Amino acid sequence: MDSSALTEIATYHNDVVSSLKLYFSEASPTFVARFFDRRPDEIAAELADRVEETDRRSAFFVLATLERAFLADYESRCRGKMKDELSKAFRRIYKSKKTNVRLDEDIFEAWRRDRTLRQLIGELRGAFRFRHWMAHGRYAVRPTGKYDFGSIYLLAENVLNVFDFFEPE
C-alpha cells in the first residue's frame, strides 16, 4: 500500500476542518441568522465539538485504511509461495481459520514475532482498541492514550515506512 490513501484522507480532513472554521466564523453568510441568540463562548464550544468529532472520524478512516493494508498483505502472502517465515505463518493461520482471521490475535501476533516490530505492534493494538470503541458506538470506557487524527496519521505513516507489506506483481 502506498501513502496516497492516507494523503487523500488528510486532505479531506483539512478541508472539512477549514470549512467548519469558516462556517462558525463571522465571515460566513449565515453566521448572523444561525447564531443570533448565542454567546461567543457557546459558538466556540460547538465548533470545538464539531472539530473533535471530525478528528475522530478521520482517525477512524486512517485505521480502516491500515486494517485493509494488513488484510491485503495477509491475503497476498497466503496465496503466494514465498518462503519467508511470516508468509509461512500466515499460511498456517489460513489453513486453520480460513477467512476468520483476526487482525489483533492472528495477523499482529504473527508480525510481532519480529522483535523490532513489537513496540509498533503495541501502538497499533492501542489504536485499534480506539477504532473498536468508535466502531461499536463508543460504548464502554474510551481507551486510554492519545488517539487523535494527528497521532493516528503519524502512526500510519510509520507503519507504512517500517512494515514490509507484500506487493503482488
FENVENVEN-V872484 format. One record per helix or strand of 3 or more residues. SS is the DSSP state (h for helix, s for strand). FROM is the first residue (numbers start at 1). LEN is the number of residues. If there is no record, write none. Layout:
ss: (SS,SS)
from: (FROM,FROM)
len: (LEN,LEN)
This chain:
ss: (h,h,h,h,h,h,h)
from: (4,31,40,85,103,115,149)
len: (20,5,40,13,10,21,14)
